């Protein structure tokens, strides 16, 4: 099974004090153990580094710790999907046509990476945000805290 992880899920899996840590961590471990094919969008690694080093839970992660988490956790165990300029423009065009503006573009880019990688599941702690962007993918958008049927 191919599973795309969004930033919220990865952050929860990496931070023990995160409220969703217990439900997100098993998904991360499955990807690291290659029980599932873990996928992450390349630009999300930068966002994850930013969040890890700035979220005060209980303290921000040091840059050297965040770098190690990303290299050890994702470089060897995940398929890192790169978006091209054409992907960005397609997302912008789609959002513009549907009058969706602002920060929703970041979730739309995650979805674009998921479609590009032909994922079976898109893990997010914010499923409604993703379903709003593309309702046709609703069956693939999964909250890691909700057991699969």
Secondary structure, DSSP 4 states (H G I P E B T S, - for coil): -EEEEPHHHHHHHH-TTSTTHHHHHHHHHHHHTTSSEEEEEHHHHHHHHHHHTT--SSSPPPHHHHHHHHIIIIITTEEEEPPPHHHHHHHHHHHHHTT--TTHHHHHHHHHHHHHTT-SEEE-S-HHHHHHH-GGGTTTEE-TTSPP-
